[in-house]
Amino acid sequence: MTRPVRTVPVQGLPGDPPFTVRAAVHSHLAHIVSPGLLGTPEAVHIPLTGHNLQLSLTATGQGEAVLRSLRAEVTDRLPLRVDGVAIARSRMPDLVMSADLLESAQRAVRAYRRLSSPDIAVLLDVSPAPVLTAAGADPALPLTATPGAGAALTCAPVTDDGRCVRWRLTAEIECAGRLWRPWWDLTVTATSGVTRFSPDTTPVPESVHTLFPDHYDPRDPGGGRTGPETDRSFHLVAHISQDGQGVLEMPSRPAPDPEPPGAEETIRRAAGLARAGDLTGAAAAYRSAAEAGSGQAAYLLGRLEQNRGDLDGATRWYEKAAARRIPAAPHNLGVLALLRDDLDAAERWFRRGMDTGDWTAAVGLGAVRERQGDEAQAEELWRLAGKRDAPNAAQNLAVLCRRQGRHEEADELFTRAAEAGDVQAAVHVGFRCQEAGDQAAAERWWRTAAEAGSAEGAFYLGLLLVRTARAAEGQRWWERAAERLGPPGPGAAGPPPGPDTGTAHRIDGTAESAEAYAAYHLGLLHWERDDHEAALAWWTLAGGAGHADAVFRLCELHLNVRGDLAEFLRWASFALRLDGAPAGRMEALAAGLREITEQLASTAGASAPDPGTAAEVCSVAAEAYRHLTTHDSAHRPAWEETVRRLATLANASGSPRARQHADTALARLRATD
């Protein structure tokens, strides 16, 4: 409920009276009736018995305004036919069964304000005519507003009738020697529409006074003023089944569009090609089915493109799947938008997923809120999603608690998530056990994560095993993790191509990935055994995924062990594109490149000078100093000197390629003047 207080239009006030009078309804719960159902062009909100009807009178002229009397008259009692319920809550429910109800529950909490004790009780069930009685010790009427000032009183309309009670409140107001009789047409009901479920009994309709004790009850006029904050019942929000005897976990939603003929067989064939490693063939098969109208094929093609690092392609196919009502597609589109830091698009897609009851989308919306700095909202989303066992909800909440210094709660959440099968949480619990000195427990949790397919779990398990003299088993776990990057050996990928090739950069293997760390440590293991070829294979795998230490090791290995200058320059160039590479390693690389440049250009060696190759090396050195200068201007003199040296070598070599490198380096230098 976004508007628990609603103004009611006043009628019967012709002209411009020297006063204003207003009526407003304040109810914690109201039924919503669609336009036209009660003969009105607008939707009608029917408040619950005992709500506040707030009357305010202001004298705007020179004389005082006096509310002499109020008269209530029931005009009709109709069957209660409603389309929804608006509710304001004092606290969030303990469990929200469907994600599409989450935001309405949050709005209900933000809208909650306690009701006031009434001055007047309006007993609408009294026959032959309703009687107005004083609810407090002091008489409420007459109500006088002095010139330029206002006065107010609160009524509590009361009925035990579960139908829609339509009634009219008429006031007599005296001002400036005249008598006005304005009125308001109002509604009220005793039916809350809320049901109490119990495992031992049939569902029981809940009275509004049980839900909200501050709704006035003439049978207990002073007993409900403590409000609902003391309620310790378990609050649940859910869709009700058609028979009213149970709750649903998610709203009914349209089924996905029908699949075209032959799509099922094509999808099965594409999946077989993917399992066999023929991703190109699988993509072609999925595409043919998707273009024929298969939403499922479009979704699977989007997932394949996402795994291959093509975010634009994945987005395009997920959008087609979402248009054909594939349930998981909106969530995945939200994830891709997060990867691009497009928080608006991410929020839009996650909300669309939540509209279908998808709790993983609520976890994603929590990530959006956390990035926007609203940690309270993120926590609320993750806490509720965790109660629905949504993946990563408990893990995210635990990380948030730990960052906020709530370590005990964070540890409990990590442990609970790990016991529920969350592999990332199991990895974290393993860390906590190791910090506490319990190596056996750390090994147990990391092994659990590794056996469940976690590369991070496999890496840390391997590290523990190697350090406890079980290197053979540790090596097997590292290999299991690292081989996800691809097979080691001669076919392993080298450094990703530079930006001028137009090739999309991979997103699945990064410098922080456990797969890359496992490959790097395998290289170290083989290096210590003097198996340089195996070390080269594993470091190539790790370096290709962006592991900085592996890249610098490859530079040293190709230059000093294998004597392969071309491979050294390829990996040195890649090192310059690494984010967060240690400045000390970069400085050493730049200095080494300048030294190699002079060796190649010198006439003192056994070999003849080679200015062309020297220029190739010098161009990489110039680029290295350019990167260093962006972080520390102290490197600018070395950058300028290296660029001048490159120009000299390029002219001496007569190589067009060398001259192009020199011109580019000089242009970049001048651009910073």
Secondary structure as the mmCIF struct_conf table of DSSP 4:
data_model
#
loop_
_struct_conf.conf_type_id
_struct_conf.id
_struct_conf.beg_label_comp_id
_struct_conf.beg_label_asym_id
_struct_conf.beg_label_seq_id
_struct_conf.end_label_comp_id
_struct_conf.end_label_asym_id
_struct_conf.end_label_seq_id
BEND BEND1 PRO A 4 PRO A 4
STRN STRN1 VAL A 5 VAL A 8
STRN STRN2 GLN A 11 GLN A 11
BEND BEND2 GLY A 12 GLY A 12
BEND BEND3 GLY A 15 GLY A 15
BEND BEND4 PRO A 18 PRO A 18
STRN STRN3 PHE A 19 HIS A 26
BEND BEND5 HIS A 28 HIS A 28
STRN STRN4 LEU A 29 VAL A 33
TURN_TY1_P TURN_TY1_P1 PRO A 35 LEU A 38
BEND BEND6 GLY A 39 GLY A 39
BEND BEND7 PRO A 41 GLU A 42
STRN STRN5 VAL A 44 PRO A 47
STRN STRN6 LEU A 48 LEU A 48
TURN_TY1_P TURN_TY1_P2 THR A 49 GLY A 50
STRN STRN7 ASN A 52 ALA A 59
BEND BEND8 GLY A 61 GLY A 63
STRN STRN8 ALA A 65 LEU A 78
BEND BEND9 ASP A 83 ASP A 83
STRN STRN9 GLY A 84 ILE A 87
BEND BEND10 SER A 90 ARG A 91
BEND BEND11 ASP A 94 ASP A 94
STRN STRN10 LEU A 95 VAL A 96
BEND BEND12 MET A 97 SER A 98
HELX_RH_3T_P HELX_RH_3T_P1 ALA A 99 LEU A 101
HELX_RH_AL_P HELX_RH_AL_P1 LEU A 102 ALA A 111
HELX_LH_PP_P HELX_LH_PP_P1 ARG A 114 PRO A 118
BEND BEND13 ASP A 119 ASP A 119
STRN STRN11 ILE A 120 LEU A 123
TURN_TY1_P TURN_TY1_P3 LEU A 124 ASP A 125
BEND BEND14 SER A 127 ALA A 129
STRN STRN12 VAL A 131 ALA A 134
BEND BEND15 ALA A 135 ASP A 138
BEND BEND16 PRO A 142 PRO A 142
STRN STRN13 LEU A 143 ALA A 145
STRN STRN14 PRO A 147 PRO A 147
TURN_TY1_P TURN_TY1_P4 GLY A 148 GLY A 148
STRN STRN15 GLY A 150 VAL A 158
BEND BEND17 ARG A 163 ARG A 163
STRN STRN16 CYS A 164 CYS A 175
TURN_TY1_P TURN_TY1_P5 ALA A 176 GLY A 177
STRN STRN17 ARG A 178 TRP A 180
STRN STRN18 TRP A 183 VAL A 188
STRN STRN19 THR A 189 THR A 189
BEND BEND18 ALA A 190 ALA A 190
STRN STRN20 THR A 195 SER A 198
TURN_TY1_P TURN_TY1_P6 PRO A 199 ASP A 200
STRN STRN21 THR A 201 PRO A 205
HELX_LH_PP_P HELX_LH_PP_P2 GLU A 206 SER A 207
HELX_RH_AL_P HELX_RH_AL_P2 VAL A 208 LEU A 211
TURN_TY1_P TURN_TY1_P7 PRO A 213 ASP A 214
BEND BEND19 HIS A 215 HIS A 215
TURN_TY1_P TURN_TY1_P8 PRO A 218 ARG A 219
BEND BEND20 ASP A 220 ASP A 220
TURN_TY1_P TURN_TY1_P9 PRO A 221 THR A 226
HELX_RH_3T_P HELX_RH_3T_P2 PRO A 228 THR A 230
BEND BEND21 SER A 233 SER A 233
HELX_LH_PP_P HELX_LH_PP_P3 PHE A 234 HIS A 235
STRN STRN22 LEU A 236 VAL A 237
STRN STRN23 HIS A 239 ILE A 240
HELX_LH_PP_P HELX_LH_PP_P4 SER A 241 SER A 241
TURN_TY1_P TURN_TY1_P10 GLN A 242 ASP A 243
BEND BEND22 GLY A 244 GLY A 246
STRN STRN24 VAL A 247 LEU A 248
BEND BEND23 GLU A 249 MET A 250
HELX_LH_PP_P HELX_LH_PP_P5 PRO A 254 PRO A 260
TURN_TY1_P TURN_TY1_P11 PRO A 261 GLY A 262
HELX_RH_AL_P HELX_RH_AL_P3 ALA A 263 ARG A 275
TURN_TY1_P TURN_TY1_P12 ALA A 276 GLY A 277
HELX_RH_AL_P HELX_RH_AL_P4 LEU A 279 GLU A 291
TURN_TY1_P TURN_TY1_P13 ALA A 292 GLY A 293
HELX_RH_AL_P HELX_RH_AL_P5 GLY A 295 ASN A 307
TURN_TY1_P TURN_TY1_P14 ARG A 308 GLY A 309
HELX_RH_AL_P HELX_RH_AL_P6 LEU A 311 ALA A 323
TURN_TY1_P TURN_TY1_P15 ARG A 324 ARG A 325
TURN_TY1_P TURN_TY1_P16 PRO A 327 ALA A 328
HELX_RH_AL_P HELX_RH_AL_P7 ALA A 329 LEU A 339
TURN_TY1_P TURN_TY1_P17 ARG A 340 ASP A 341
HELX_RH_AL_P HELX_RH_AL_P8 LEU A 343 ASP A 355
TURN_TY1_P TURN_TY1_P18 THR A 356 GLY A 357
HELX_RH_AL_P HELX_RH_AL_P9 TRP A 359 ARG A 371
TURN_TY1_P TURN_TY1_P19 GLN A 372 GLY A 373
HELX_RH_AL_P HELX_RH_AL_P10 GLU A 375 LYS A 387
TURN_TY1_P TURN_TY1_P20 ARG A 388 ASP A 389
TURN_TY1_P TURN_TY1_P21 PRO A 391 ASN A 392
HELX_RH_AL_P HELX_RH_AL_P11 ALA A 393 ARG A 403
TURN_TY1_P TURN_TY1_P22 GLN A 404 GLY A 405
HELX_RH_AL_P HELX_RH_AL_P12 HIS A 407 GLU A 419
TURN_TY1_P TURN_TY1_P23 ALA A 420 GLY A 421
HELX_RH_AL_P HELX_RH_AL_P13 VAL A 423 GLU A 435
TURN_TY1_P TURN_TY1_P24 ALA A 436 GLY A 437
HELX_RH_AL_P HELX_RH_AL_P14 GLN A 439 GLU A 451
TURN_TY1_P TURN_TY1_P25 ALA A 452 GLY A 453
HELX_RH_AL_P HELX_RH_AL_P15 ALA A 455 ARG A 467
TURN_TY1_P TURN_TY1_P26 THR A 468 ALA A 469
HELX_RH_AL_P HELX_RH_AL_P16 ALA A 471 ALA A 482
HELX_RH_3T_P HELX_RH_3T_P3 GLU A 483 LEU A 485
BEND BEND24 GLY A 489 GLY A 489
TURN_TY1_P TURN_TY1_P27 PRO A 490 GLY A 491
BEND BEND25 ALA A 492 ALA A 492
BEND BEND26 PRO A 495 PRO A 495
HELX_LH_PP_P HELX_LH_PP_P6 PRO A 496 GLY A 498
HELX_RH_3T_P HELX_RH_3T_P4 PRO A 499 THR A 501
HELX_LH_PP_P HELX_LH_PP_P7 THR A 503 ARG A 506
BEND BEND27 ILE A 507 GLY A 509
TURN_TY1_P TURN_TY1_P28 ALA A 511 GLU A 512
HELX_RH_AL_P HELX_RH_AL_P17 ALA A 514 GLU A 528
TURN_TY1_P TURN_TY1_P29 ARG A 529 ASP A 530
HELX_RH_AL_P HELX_RH_AL_P18 HIS A 532 GLY A 544
TURN_TY1_P TURN_TY1_P30 ALA A 545 GLY A 546
HELX_RH_AL_P HELX_RH_AL_P19 ALA A 548 GLU A 556
HELX_RH_PI_P HELX_RH_PI_P1 LEU A 557 VAL A 561
BEND BEND28 ARG A 562 ARG A 562
HELX_RH_AL_P HELX_RH_AL_P20 LEU A 565 ALA A 575
TURN_TY1_P TURN_TY1_P31 LEU A 576 ARG A 577
TURN_TY1_P TURN_TY1_P32 ASP A 579 GLY A 580
HELX_RH_AL_P HELX_RH_AL_P21 ALA A 583 ALA A 601
BEND BEND29 THR A 603 SER A 607
HELX_LH_PP_P HELX_LH_PP_P8 ALA A 608 PRO A 609
HELX_RH_AL_P HELX_RH_AL_P22 PRO A 611 HIS A 631
HELX_RH_3T_P HELX_RH_3T_P5 SER A 633 HIS A 635
HELX_RH_AL_P HELX_RH_AL_P23 ARG A 636 SER A 653
TURN_TY1_P TURN_TY1_P33 GLY A 654 GLY A 654
HELX_RH_AL_P HELX_RH_AL_P24 PRO A 656 ARG A 670
TURN_TY1_P TURN_TY1_P34 ALA A 671 THR A 672
#
